[in-house]
Amino acid sequence: MTSARRSTADARLRLLAETVLQPGFAGTAPPDWLRRRLAAGLGGVLLFARNTPDAGTTAALTAALRAENPDVIVAADEEGGQVTRLESATGSSWPGNAALGHVDDPELTEQVAAEQGRFLARAGIDLDYAPTADVNSDPANPVIGVRSFGADAAAAARHTAAFVRGMQGAGVAACAKHFPGHGDTRLDSHHDLPLLTLDRETLHRRELLPFRAAISAGVRSVMAGHLLVPCLDPGNPASLSRPVLTGLLRRELGFQGLIVTDALEMKAVHRGADLPGLAVRAVAAGADVLCVGAQRTDEELVLALRDALVAAVHNGSLDEERLADAARRVGRLADWRRVARRSAGTPAPVTADERAPLGRLAARRALELHRRPGAALPLGDAPVVVTLAAPAHAALDGPTAWGAAGPLAELRPGTTGLGLSEDRLSPEVLDQVTAERSRPLVVVVRDAARLAWVGRALRALLERRPDAVVVELGWPGDDRPGAVHLATRSPSPVAARAAAELLCGRLPE
């Protein structure tokens, strides 16, 4: 091959390699290095909370990105409920999957997803890394919980398909995650490599059911999880496994859309491995888009990943046609985006008060109230609200606030609130916060059945105040402790507001 032909071939390979990359970056405007890479053909950009302080800023940012490359795919994790990027500062306007699954009205789920999709479309988002299609098979798992539509695979499948239809009907591509299912694991892939110890029959009957439904509904992308599934591939995580991505997802399930990796920096795969090497392994296995940049965000990393893919083609560890196929799939999603947006039309701007009426409706319908005989509701006086402050979820991005003290204070002026963390618990503190028996006590928890210290603290508070109201904003366990127990299945502000309204007599019980 002449040097000129080699140079042309290398330029083509570099373009293909940049097309499959989807990095994050710092700031609310494209840095110069990102503009250069977009002009050179970078195929995608992943937005985090640091990029999206408000909807107006986000819309200006995505317009600037698209000015450099009209075909760029702009993606974000906007699940609703616990995980949000565009509303990280305030919390999501939608209650999330577990609440929708509890209502079990697929039409409502589709309408909520469409409302959420219109919000994203106005901000210029093309690809939403939602819905979470994982079945919450193990309620003790530390990473899925209320992000799932539920523990019943058939119900999760119904709502996964409904969410896909609603989101994509609004012109935003949906993404079913975390293939082949993260719900029956005891480790969080942000920190460790989870092990999914299922046989193939159980995997197909349960975990894969929502993914099959998503594919039947026409989902445009599927995200591969960083988890080891020995019944499929005992040596490689799903995100790096050819038997999982090409064998199961492509050939057996027939998915022809975009396969995306979860963030390559996650410790499940990154610990002890270099990112360029992981990038090559993922694309060779069947991935089409590589998500990177949750922590490190610079041109050097992007070029290192690009050059590693090019070098892998040269040394034979990555087939050139596999790389070209991945790039073509990115291009097809960009083509779909243009057609889908024209079909959906331009969403009319709405005020903040009007933005998510279906989010409020869904949150109210999802409330599950249990009360012992004689328990007093509505709250007559301003309560004391004790929030057992569980640590931030690993999938969150930014200090999203949660709790019910704020909305209760709006409805019952004089409400006082106190947050207790694990290191602040002592008999003296518990005695102090339960001493004022003339006022109602409301204990707000998240995942009390899963987090041992929260469960212990809740029991200790109820021993002192058996008349207390318990508001569970996470995944409820089998018990319903408290004189009144109210489960929202969501830590979002819209769910907390609905809980406060019910406790204060603004909603029917």
One Martini backbone bead per residue (centre of mass of N, CA, C, O) as a GRO file, in nm:
protein
  509
    1MET     BB    1   0.096   0.037   0.024
    2THR     BB    2   0.074   0.346  -0.008
    3SER     BB    3   0.102   0.631   0.169
    4ALA     BB    4  -0.161   0.759   0.065
    5ARG     BB    5  -0.346   0.519   0.115
    6ARG     BB    6  -0.279   0.491   0.413
    7SER     BB    7  -0.375   0.772   0.495
    8THR     BB    8  -0.670   0.731   0.404
    9ALA     BB    9  -0.729   0.483   0.576
   10ASP     BB   10  -0.668   0.615   0.852
   11ALA     BB   11  -0.879   0.838   0.833
   12ARG     BB   12  -1.118   0.647   0.826
   13LEU     BB   13  -1.064   0.505   1.096
   14ARG     BB   14  -1.077   0.757   1.273
   15LEU     BB   15  -1.370   0.822   1.206
   16LEU     BB   16  -1.494   0.562   1.306
   17ALA     BB   17  -1.385   0.582   1.598
   18GLU     BB   18  -1.521   0.858   1.673
   19THR     BB   19  -1.817   0.773   1.626
   20VAL     BB   20  -1.821   0.561   1.890
   21LEU     BB   21  -1.786   0.801   2.074
   22GLN     BB   22  -1.895   0.908   2.430
   23PRO     BB   23  -1.821   1.182   2.586
   24GLY     BB   24  -1.746   1.382   2.831
   25PHE     BB   25  -1.759   1.707   3.008
   26ALA     BB   26  -1.683   2.029   3.098
   27GLY     BB   27  -1.941   2.230   3.138
   28THR     BB   28  -2.181   2.467   2.954
   29ALA     BB   29  -1.963   2.454   2.723
   30PRO     BB   30  -1.780   2.393   2.459
   31PRO     BB   31  -1.483   2.304   2.433
   32ASP     BB   32  -1.230   2.320   2.213
   33TRP     BB   33  -1.173   2.015   2.194
   34LEU     BB   34  -1.467   1.935   2.124
   35ARG     BB   35  -1.495   2.094   1.866
   36ARG     BB   36  -1.275   1.944   1.715
   37ARG     BB   37  -1.399   1.658   1.735
   38LEU     BB   38  -1.667   1.719   1.599
   39ALA     BB   39  -1.542   1.816   1.329
   40ALA     BB   40  -1.399   1.516   1.302
   41GLY     BB   41  -1.661   1.308   1.399
   42LEU     BB   42  -1.788   1.294   1.658
   43GLY     BB   43  -2.076   1.103   1.756
   44GLY     BB   44  -2.075   1.179   2.078
   45VAL     BB   45  -2.250   1.296   2.384
   46LEU     BB   46  -2.227   1.318   2.745
   47LEU     BB   47  -2.442   1.421   2.993
   48PHE     BB   48  -2.426   1.604   3.292
   49ALA     BB   49  -2.494   1.796   3.561
   50ARG     BB   50  -2.255   1.996   3.495
   51ASN     BB   51  -2.413   2.078   3.208
   52THR     BB   52  -2.737   2.098   3.353
   53PRO     BB   53  -2.870   2.341   3.542
   54ASP     BB   54  -3.072   2.404   3.298
   55ALA     BB   55  -3.273   2.414   3.026
   56GLY     BB   56  -3.151   2.661   2.878
   57THR     BB   57  -2.855   2.576   2.890
   58THR     BB   58  -2.892   2.306   2.749
   59ALA     BB   59  -3.002   2.410   2.477
   60ALA     BB   60  -2.750   2.581   2.409
   61LEU     BB   61  -2.549   2.348   2.416
   62THR     BB   62  -2.674   2.161   2.198
   63ALA     BB   63  -2.656   2.369   1.972
   64ALA     BB   64  -2.346   2.394   1.978
   65LEU     BB   65  -2.286   2.100   1.911
   66ARG     BB   66  -2.453   2.092   1.638
   67ALA     BB   67  -2.282   2.312   1.492
   68GLU     BB   68  -2.030   2.114   1.463
   69ASN     BB   69  -2.242   1.848   1.452
   70PRO     BB   70  -2.543   1.749   1.327
   71ASP     BB   71  -2.496   1.420   1.405
   72VAL     BB   72  -2.491   1.435   1.692
   73ILE     BB   73  -2.520   1.248   1.992
   74VAL     BB   74  -2.727   1.337   2.263
   75ALA     BB   75  -2.680   1.229   2.597
   76ALA     BB   76  -2.876   1.093   2.886
   77ASP     BB   77  -2.965   1.042   3.231
   78GLU     BB   78  -3.332   1.017   3.228
   79GLU     BB   79  -3.544   0.839   3.433
   80GLY     BB   80  -3.649   0.935   3.678
   81GLY     BB   81  -3.663   1.000   3.996
   82GLN     BB   82  -3.356   0.914   4.112
   83VAL     BB   83  -3.257   0.971   3.804
   84THR     BB   84  -3.088   1.278   3.713
   85ARG     BB   85  -2.972   1.566   3.518
   86LEU     BB   86  -3.163   1.819   3.448
   87GLU     BB   87  -3.270   1.788   3.782
   88SER     BB   88  -3.047   1.771   4.008
   89ALA     BB   89  -3.103   2.027   4.192
   90THR     BB   90  -3.432   1.937   4.246
   91GLY     BB   91  -3.545   1.706   4.101
   92SER     BB   92  -3.776   1.518   3.973
   93SER     BB   93  -4.096   1.538   3.794
   94TRP     BB   94  -4.077   1.222   3.823
   95PRO     BB   95  -4.119   0.913   3.996
   96GLY     BB   96  -4.077   0.655   3.832
   97ASN     BB   97  -4.082   0.316   3.790
   98ALA     BB   98  -4.198   0.196   4.056
   99ALA     BB   99  -4.450   0.371   4.056
  100LEU     BB  100  -4.560   0.281   3.780
  101GLY     BB  101  -4.569  -0.023   3.845
  102HIS     BB  102  -4.772   0.001   4.081
  103VAL     BB  103  -5.006   0.113   3.915
  104ASP     BB  104  -5.036  -0.048   3.643
  105ASP     BB  105  -5.046   0.170   3.378
  106PRO     BB  106  -4.935   0.175   3.065
  107GLU     BB  107  -5.061   0.437   2.966
  108LEU     BB  108  -4.930   0.617   3.176
  109THR     BB  109  -4.639   0.548   3.112
  110GLU     BB  110  -4.646   0.654   2.822
  111GLN     BB  111  -4.726   0.947   2.896
  112VAL     BB  112  -4.487   1.011   3.078
  113ALA     BB  113  -4.265   0.955   2.867
  114ALA     BB  114  -4.363   1.173   2.671
  115GLU     BB  115  -4.329   1.411   2.861
  116GLN     BB  116  -4.028   1.363   2.907
  117GLY     BB  117  -3.948   1.374   2.607
  118ARG     BB  118  -4.028   1.670   2.556
  119PHE     BB  119  -3.829   1.787   2.755
  120LEU     BB  120  -3.577   1.676   2.608
  121ALA     BB  121  -3.625   1.794   2.326
  122ARG     BB  122  -3.607   2.094   2.413
  123ALA     BB  123  -3.296   2.037   2.512
  124GLY     BB  124  -3.155   1.838   2.282
  125ILE     BB  125  -3.215   1.540   2.328
  126ASP     BB  126  -3.168   1.210   2.172
  127LEU     BB  127  -3.065   1.018   2.423
  128ASP     BB  128  -3.212   0.798   2.659
  129TYR     BB  129  -3.109   0.627   2.956
  130ALA     BB  130  -3.405   0.484   2.897
  131PRO     BB  131  -3.510   0.224   3.053
  132THR     BB  132  -3.516   0.034   3.327
  133ALA     BB  133  -3.528  -0.331   3.268
  134ASP     BB  134  -3.493  -0.433   3.539
  135VAL     BB  135  -3.545  -0.684   3.757
  136ASN     BB  136  -3.626  -0.685   4.108
  137SER     BB  137  -3.537  -0.976   4.228
  138ASP     BB  138  -3.343  -0.829   4.447
  139PRO     BB  139  -3.413  -0.610   4.706
  140ALA     BB  140  -3.092  -0.598   4.805
  141ASN     BB  141  -3.000  -0.442   4.588
  142PRO     BB  142  -2.788  -0.140   4.545
  143VAL     BB  143  -2.887  -0.018   4.228
  144ILE     BB  144  -3.195  -0.041   4.163
  145GLY     BB  145  -3.489  -0.073   4.265
  146VAL     BB  146  -3.673   0.211   4.184
  147ARG     BB  147  -3.567   0.179   3.880
  148SER     BB  148  -3.778  -0.031   3.872
  149PHE     BB  149  -4.091  -0.174   3.788
  150GLY     BB  150  -4.012  -0.459   3.929
  151ALA     BB  151  -4.045  -0.814   4.029
  152ASP     BB  152  -4.221  -0.851   3.777
  153ALA     BB  153  -4.160  -0.940   3.459
  154ALA     BB  154  -4.425  -0.878   3.311
  155ALA     BB  155  -4.460  -0.591   3.415
  156ALA     BB  156  -4.187  -0.481   3.323
  157ALA     BB  157  -4.246  -0.531   3.023
  158ARG     BB  158  -4.492  -0.351   2.985
  159HIS     BB  159  -4.346  -0.081   3.080
  160THR     BB  160  -4.110  -0.078   2.892
  161ALA     BB  161  -4.272  -0.058   2.630
  162ALA     BB  162  -4.430   0.199   2.704
  163PHE     BB  163  -4.187   0.384   2.739
  164VAL     BB  164  -4.073   0.359   2.458
  165ARG     BB  165  -4.315   0.472   2.307
  166GLY     BB  166  -4.324   0.749   2.444
  167MET     BB  167  -4.037   0.854   2.395
  168GLN     BB  168  -4.026   0.803   2.078
  169GLY     BB  169  -4.282   0.974   2.013
  170ALA     BB  170  -4.104   1.243   2.103
  171GLY     BB  171  -3.803   1.196   1.955
  172VAL     BB  172  -3.662   0.997   2.166
  173ALA     BB  173  -3.432   0.780   2.238
  174ALA     BB  174  -3.422   0.474   2.374
  175CYS     BB  175  -3.288   0.269   2.666
  176ALA     BB  176  -3.221  -0.050   2.752
  177LYS     BB  177  -3.149  -0.140   3.096
  178HIS     BB  178  -2.898  -0.387   3.202
  179PHE     BB  179  -2.762  -0.592   3.004
  180PRO     BB  180  -2.933  -0.887   3.107
  181GLY     BB  181  -2.947  -0.798   3.418
  182HIS     BB  182  -2.933  -0.623   3.757
  183GLY     BB  183  -3.150  -0.736   3.987
  184ASP     BB  184  -2.971  -1.019   4.081
  185THR     BB  185  -2.773  -0.844   4.275
  186ARG     BB  186  -2.513  -0.749   4.538
  187LEU     BB  187  -2.371  -0.550   4.340
  188ASP     BB  188  -2.205  -0.254   4.232
  189SER     BB  189  -2.071  -0.157   3.923
  190HIS     BB  190  -1.928   0.103   4.029
  191HIS     BB  191  -1.735  -0.096   4.232
  192ASP     BB  192  -1.814  -0.387   4.115
  193LEU     BB  193  -1.844  -0.725   4.007
  194PRO     BB  194  -2.115  -0.868   3.924
  195LEU     BB  195  -2.311  -1.170   3.990
  196LEU     BB  196  -2.507  -1.381   3.769
  197THR     BB  197  -2.660  -1.673   3.916
  198LEU     BB  198  -2.789  -1.816   3.643
  199ASP     BB  199  -2.980  -1.981   3.445
  200ARG     BB  200  -3.101  -1.976   3.131
  201GLU     BB  201  -3.399  -2.014   3.198
  202THR     BB  202  -3.426  -1.779   3.399
  203LEU     BB  203  -3.321  -1.556   3.221
  204HIS     BB  204  -3.546  -1.583   3.001
  205ARG     BB  205  -3.801  -1.571   3.194
  206ARG     BB  206  -3.701  -1.290   3.334
  207GLU     BB  207  -3.471  -1.082   3.257
  208LEU     BB  208  -3.543  -1.080   2.931
  209LEU     BB  209  -3.837  -0.985   2.899
  210PRO     BB  210  -3.806  -0.668   2.880
  211PHE     BB  211  -3.614  -0.675   2.634
  212ARG     BB  212  -3.807  -0.804   2.439
  213ALA     BB  213  -4.020  -0.580   2.461
  214ALA     BB  214  -3.843  -0.350   2.362
  215ILE     BB  215  -3.782  -0.469   2.084
  216SER     BB  216  -4.081  -0.490   1.994
  217ALA     BB  217  -4.110  -0.162   2.038
  218GLY     BB  218  -3.835  -0.034   1.900
  219VAL     BB  219  -3.580   0.002   2.032
  220ARG     BB  220  -3.276   0.185   1.968
  221SER     BB  221  -3.142   0.087   2.252
  222VAL     BB  222  -2.877  -0.091   2.436
  223MET     BB  223  -2.745  -0.153   2.757
  224ALA     BB  224  -2.455  -0.276   2.883
  225GLY     BB  225  -2.355  -0.451   3.148
  226HIS     BB  226  -2.138  -0.482   3.438
  227LEU     BB  227  -2.162  -0.828   3.424
  228LEU     BB  228  -2.150  -1.158   3.536
  229VAL     BB  229  -2.252  -1.448   3.317
  230PRO     BB  230  -2.177  -1.773   3.324
  231CYS     BB  231  -2.404  -1.899   3.133
  232LEU     BB  232  -2.266  -1.724   2.889
  233ASP     BB  233  -1.983  -1.596   3.035
  234PRO     BB  234  -1.714  -1.673   3.251
  235GLY     BB  235  -1.481  -1.435   3.145
  236ASN     BB  236  -1.696  -1.192   3.077
  237PRO     BB  237  -1.843  -0.923   3.070
  238ALA     BB  238  -2.114  -0.826   2.900
  239SER     BB  239  -1.974  -0.561   2.771
  240LEU     BB  240  -1.723  -0.785   2.668
  241SER     BB  241  -1.926  -0.998   2.523
  242ARG     BB  242  -1.994  -1.185   2.252
  243PRO     BB  243  -2.214  -1.385   2.347
  244VAL     BB  244  -2.399  -1.152   2.448
  245LEU     BB  245  -2.407  -0.935   2.215
  246THR     BB  246  -2.402  -1.118   1.955
  247GLY     BB  247  -2.542  -1.382   2.032
  248LEU     BB  248  -2.794  -1.285   2.201
  249LEU     BB  249  -2.885  -0.996   2.109
  250ARG     BB  250  -2.859  -1.023   1.802
  251ARG     BB  251  -2.931  -1.324   1.719
  252GLU     BB  252  -3.151  -1.426   1.925
  253LEU     BB  253  -3.321  -1.140   1.965
  254GLY     BB  254  -3.279  -0.935   1.704
  255PHE     BB  255  -3.107  -0.686   1.752
  256GLN     BB  256  -3.046  -0.368   1.543
  257GLY     BB  257  -2.939  -0.160   1.715
  258LEU     BB  258  -2.789   0.011   1.970
  259ILE     BB  259  -2.489  -0.064   2.140
  260VAL     BB  260  -2.418   0.014   2.479
  261THR     BB  261  -2.211   0.117   2.717
  262ASP     BB  262  -2.126   0.145   3.001
  263ALA     BB  263  -1.919   0.300   3.186
  264LEU     BB  264  -1.573   0.239   3.164
  265GLU     BB  265  -1.492   0.352   3.464
  266MET     BB  266  -1.609   0.135   3.602
  267LYS     BB  267  -1.495  -0.096   3.837
  268ALA     BB  268  -1.593  -0.362   3.711
  269VAL     BB  269  -1.368  -0.302   3.458
  270HIS     BB  270  -1.130  -0.087   3.529
  271ARG     BB  271  -0.993  -0.254   3.726
  272GLY     BB  272  -0.672  -0.307   3.598
  273ALA     BB  273  -0.756  -0.140   3.339
  274ASP     BB  274  -0.751  -0.004   3.028
  275LEU     BB  275  -0.946   0.190   2.834
  276PRO     BB  276  -0.850   0.120   2.547
  277GLY     BB  277  -0.879  -0.187   2.585
  278LEU     BB  278  -1.184  -0.184   2.648
  279ALA     BB  279  -1.276  -0.061   2.384
  280VAL     BB  280  -1.188  -0.292   2.201
  281ARG     BB  281  -1.346  -0.521   2.338
  282ALA     BB  282  -1.630  -0.402   2.302
  283VAL     BB  283  -1.640  -0.382   1.993
  284ALA     BB  284  -1.564  -0.678   1.933
  285ALA     BB  285  -1.827  -0.788   2.087
  286GLY     BB  286  -2.065  -0.542   1.975
  287ALA     BB  287  -2.024  -0.258   2.030
  288ASP     BB  288  -2.109   0.094   1.925
  289VAL     BB  289  -2.085   0.246   2.210
  290LEU     BB  290  -1.870   0.461   2.414
  291CYS     BB  291  -1.876   0.532   2.750
  292VAL     BB  292  -1.725   0.837   2.870
  293GLY     BB  293  -1.637   1.084   3.129
  294ALA     BB  294  -1.717   1.098   3.437
  295GLN     BB  295  -1.426   1.214   3.509
  296ARG     BB  296  -1.255   1.218   3.259
  297THR     BB  297  -1.213   1.531   3.044
  298ASP     BB  298  -1.040   1.486   2.741
  299GLU     BB  299  -0.859   1.467   2.451
  300GLU     BB  300  -0.657   1.249   2.523
  301LEU     BB  301  -0.862   1.023   2.567
  302VAL     BB  302  -0.999   1.022   2.293
  303LEU     BB  303  -0.739   0.965   2.129
  304ALA     BB  304  -0.665   0.701   2.269
  305LEU     BB  305  -0.918   0.547   2.182
  306ARG     BB  306  -0.897   0.587   1.882
  307ASP     BB  307  -0.606   0.469   1.842
  308ALA     BB  308  -0.672   0.188   1.954
  309LEU     BB  309  -0.873   0.108   1.732
  310VAL     BB  310  -0.683   0.141   1.494
  311ALA     BB  311  -0.461  -0.053   1.594
  312ALA     BB  312  -0.647  -0.305   1.608
  313VAL     BB  313  -0.690  -0.326   1.307
  314HIS     BB  314  -0.388  -0.359   1.231
  315ASN     BB  315  -0.341  -0.620   1.441
  316GLY     BB  316  -0.635  -0.793   1.438
  317SER     BB  317  -0.827  -0.742   1.709
  318LEU     BB  318  -1.002  -0.571   1.492
  319ASP     BB  319  -1.250  -0.554   1.281
  320GLU     BB  320  -1.329  -0.332   1.045
  321GLU     BB  321  -1.629  -0.406   1.001
  322ARG     BB  322  -1.713  -0.373   1.297
  323LEU     BB  323  -1.652  -0.069   1.309
  324ALA     BB  324  -1.831   0.013   1.070
  325ASP     BB  325  -2.095  -0.094   1.188
  326ALA     BB  326  -2.104   0.089   1.434
  327ALA     BB  327  -2.107   0.357   1.275
  328ARG     BB  328  -2.368   0.303   1.118
  329ARG     BB  329  -2.555   0.292   1.367
  330VAL     BB  330  -2.513   0.582   1.447
  331GLY     BB  331  -2.621   0.703   1.181
  332ARG     BB  332  -2.908   0.580   1.206
  333LEU     BB  333  -2.985   0.739   1.459
  334ALA     BB  334  -2.960   1.018   1.335
  335ASP     BB  335  -3.176   0.970   1.121
  336TRP     BB  336  -3.408   0.905   1.313
  337ARG     BB  337  -3.410   1.170   1.467
  338ARG     BB  338  -3.502   1.351   1.234
  339VAL     BB  339  -3.768   1.207   1.172
  340ALA     BB  340  -3.893   1.202   1.461
  341ARG     BB  341  -3.902   1.508   1.504
  342ARG     BB  342  -4.086   1.575   1.269
  343SER     BB  343  -4.321   1.395   1.366
  344ALA     BB  344  -4.351   1.525   1.660
  345GLY     BB  345  -4.250   1.797   1.672
  346THR     BB  346  -4.261   2.102   1.835
  347PRO     BB  347  -4.251   2.171   2.147
  348ALA     BB  348  -4.416   2.353   2.356
  349PRO     BB  349  -4.378   2.582   2.568
  350VAL     BB  350  -4.357   2.569   2.928
  351THR     BB  351  -4.425   2.595   3.238
  352ALA     BB  352  -4.335   2.482   3.540
  353ASP     BB  353  -4.632   2.417   3.637
  354GLU     BB  354  -4.692   2.246   3.349
  355ARG     BB  355  -4.471   2.028   3.285
  356ALA     BB  356  -4.583   1.769   3.504
  357PRO     BB  357  -4.883   1.648   3.544
  358LEU     BB  358  -4.826   1.337   3.522
  359GLY     BB  359  -4.626   1.320   3.752
  360ARG     BB  360  -4.828   1.393   3.974
  361LEU     BB  361  -5.036   1.176   3.918
  362ALA     BB  362  -4.851   0.929   3.953
  363ALA     BB  363  -4.765   0.986   4.245
  364ARG     BB  364  -5.050   0.965   4.366
  365ARG     BB  365  -5.122   0.674   4.258
  366ALA     BB  366  -4.864   0.533   4.411
  367LEU     BB  367  -4.977   0.541   4.676
  368GLU     BB  368  -4.924   0.355   4.995
  369LEU     BB  369  -5.157   0.287   5.253
  370HIS     BB  370  -5.102   0.229   5.608
  371ARG     BB  371  -5.328   0.169   5.895
  372ARG     BB  372  -5.401   0.172   6.208
  373PRO     BB  373  -5.617   0.152   6.433
  374GLY     BB  374  -5.656   0.499   6.528
  375ALA     BB  375  -5.499   0.644   6.336
  376ALA     BB  376  -5.399   0.971   6.265
  377LEU     BB  377  -5.591   1.139   6.007
  378PRO     BB  378  -5.478   1.405   5.961
  379LEU     BB  379  -5.251   1.624   6.034
  380GLY     BB  380  -5.298   1.868   6.278
  381ASP     BB  381  -5.002   1.927   6.328
  382ALA     BB  382  -4.692   2.020   6.338
  383PRO     BB  383  -4.431   1.833   6.264
  384VAL     BB  384  -4.182   1.603   6.326
  385VAL     BB  385  -3.895   1.552   6.112
  386VAL     BB  386  -3.729   1.245   6.045
  387THR     BB  387  -3.429   1.186   5.862
  388LEU     BB  388  -3.285   0.903   5.720
  389ALA     BB  389  -2.968   0.954   5.581
  390ALA     BB  390  -2.893   0.823   5.309
  391PRO     BB  391  -2.678   0.761   5.090
  392ALA     BB  392  -2.578   0.818   4.795
  393HIS     BB  393  -2.628   0.718   4.492
  394ALA     BB  394  -2.423   0.601   4.241
  395ALA     BB  395  -2.615   0.709   3.993
  396LEU     BB  396  -2.575   0.974   4.080
  397ASP     BB  397  -2.543   1.343   3.980
  398GLY     BB  398  -2.530   1.491   4.247
  399PRO     BB  399  -2.705   1.683   4.511
  400THR     BB  400  -2.983   1.543   4.543
  401ALA     BB  401  -3.261   1.605   4.693
  402TRP     BB  402  -3.441   1.467   4.982
  403GLY     BB  403  -3.769   1.450   5.107
  404ALA     BB  404  -4.058   1.580   5.333
  405ALA     BB  405  -4.020   1.844   5.498
  406GLY     BB  406  -4.081   2.070   5.298
  407PRO     BB  407  -4.380   2.005   5.212
  408LEU     BB  408  -4.486   1.998   5.504
  409ALA     BB  409  -4.415   2.297   5.573
  410GLU     BB  410  -4.608   2.422   5.362
  411LEU     BB  411  -4.875   2.281   5.496
  412ARG     BB  412  -4.722   2.294   5.801
  413PRO     BB  413  -4.658   2.533   5.977
  414GLY     BB  414  -4.380   2.454   6.202
  415THR     BB  415  -4.217   2.256   6.086
  416THR     BB  416  -3.967   2.019   6.181
  417GLY     BB  417  -3.623   1.927   6.093
  418LEU     BB  418  -3.420   1.612   6.088
  419GLY     BB  419  -3.102   1.475   6.026
  420LEU     BB  420  -2.991   1.126   6.025
  421SER     BB  421  -2.706   0.957   6.063
  422GLU     BB  422  -2.527   0.691   6.153
  423ASP     BB  423  -2.317   0.872   6.335
  424ARG     BB  424  -2.582   1.008   6.512
  425LEU     BB  425  -2.655   0.759   6.667
  426SER     BB  426  -2.833   0.762   6.983
  427PRO     BB  427  -3.016   0.741   7.258
  428GLU     BB  428  -3.015   1.046   7.312
  429VAL     BB  429  -3.111   1.142   7.035
  430LEU     BB  430  -3.372   0.974   7.024
  431ASP     BB  431  -3.496   1.098   7.277
  432GLN     BB  432  -3.501   1.390   7.176
  433VAL     BB  433  -3.676   1.353   6.901
  434THR     BB  434  -3.925   1.206   7.088
  435ALA     BB  435  -4.023   1.405   7.326
  436GLU     BB  436  -4.250   1.562   7.154
  437ARG     BB  437  -4.574   1.438   7.207
  438SER     BB  438  -4.768   1.675   7.093
  439ARG     BB  439  -4.638   1.590   6.823
  440PRO     BB  440  -4.597   1.473   6.535
  441LEU     BB  441  -4.426   1.189   6.391
  442VAL     BB  442  -4.198   1.185   6.112
  443VAL     BB  443  -4.054   0.918   5.923
  444VAL     BB  444  -3.790   0.930   5.687
  445VAL     BB  445  -3.722   0.690   5.431
  446ARG     BB  446  -3.468   0.473   5.253
  447ASP     BB  447  -3.447   0.150   5.241
  448ALA     BB  448  -3.504  -0.001   5.526
  449ALA     BB  449  -3.484  -0.310   5.436
  450ARG     BB  450  -3.174  -0.284   5.330
  451LEU     BB  451  -3.074  -0.085   5.552
  452ALA     BB  452  -2.975  -0.162   5.857
  453TRP     BB  453  -2.952   0.116   6.008
  454VAL     BB  454  -3.232   0.216   5.932
  455GLY     BB  455  -3.391  -0.011   6.065
  456ARG     BB  456  -3.286   0.033   6.352
  457ALA     BB  457  -3.372   0.330   6.384
  458LEU     BB  458  -3.671   0.289   6.333
  459ARG     BB  459  -3.727   0.097   6.568
  460ALA     BB  460  -3.632   0.293   6.792
  461LEU     BB  461  -3.842   0.514   6.732
  462LEU     BB  462  -4.101   0.327   6.764
  463GLU     BB  463  -4.055   0.256   7.061
  464ARG     BB  464  -4.100   0.563   7.146
  465ARG     BB  465  -4.311   0.607   6.874
  466PRO     BB  466  -4.583   0.424   6.779
  467ASP     BB  467  -4.739   0.687   6.636
  468ALA     BB  468  -4.580   0.700   6.393
  469VAL     BB  469  -4.488   0.820   6.079
  470VAL     BB  470  -4.412   0.646   5.773
  471VAL     BB  471  -4.187   0.737   5.503
  472GLU     BB  472  -4.134   0.562   5.200
  473LEU     BB  473  -3.901   0.634   4.921
  474GLY     BB  474  -3.843   0.345   4.855
  475TRP     BB  475  -3.808   0.015   4.889
  476PRO     BB  476  -4.034  -0.185   5.014
  477GLY     BB  477  -4.102  -0.407   5.232
  478ASP     BB  478  -4.300  -0.638   5.396
  479ASP     BB  479  -4.327  -0.428   5.597
  480ARG     BB  480  -4.546  -0.176   5.794
  481PRO     BB  481  -4.433   0.046   5.976
  482GLY     BB  482  -4.636   0.200   6.187
  483ALA     BB  483  -4.929   0.362   6.224
  484VAL     BB  484  -4.818   0.495   5.957
  485HIS     BB  485  -4.780   0.387   5.610
  486LEU     BB  486  -4.592   0.546   5.338
  487ALA     BB  487  -4.558   0.467   4.996
  488THR     BB  488  -4.383   0.590   4.692
  489ARG     BB  489  -4.131   0.471   4.520
  490SER     BB  490  -3.991   0.767   4.566
  491PRO     BB  491  -3.749   1.053   4.596
  492SER     BB  492  -3.904   1.260   4.462
  493PRO     BB  493  -4.062   1.558   4.490
  494VAL     BB  494  -4.339   1.463   4.377
  495ALA     BB  495  -4.370   1.237   4.590
  496ALA     BB  496  -4.339   1.404   4.848
  497ARG     BB  497  -4.579   1.588   4.792
  498ALA     BB  498  -4.794   1.369   4.785
  499ALA     BB  499  -4.750   1.273   5.075
  500ALA     BB  500  -4.812   1.543   5.215
  501GLU     BB  501  -5.101   1.573   5.109
  502LEU     BB  502  -5.215   1.323   5.241
  503LEU     BB  503  -5.132   1.384   5.543
  504CYS     BB  504  -5.298   1.680   5.512
  505GLY     BB  505  -5.578   1.624   5.340
  506ARG     BB  506  -5.548   1.676   5.008
  507LEU     BB  507  -5.601   1.367   4.985
  508PRO     BB  508  -5.722   1.078   4.936
  509GLU     BB  509  -5.693   0.762   5.100
   0.00000   0.00000   0.00000
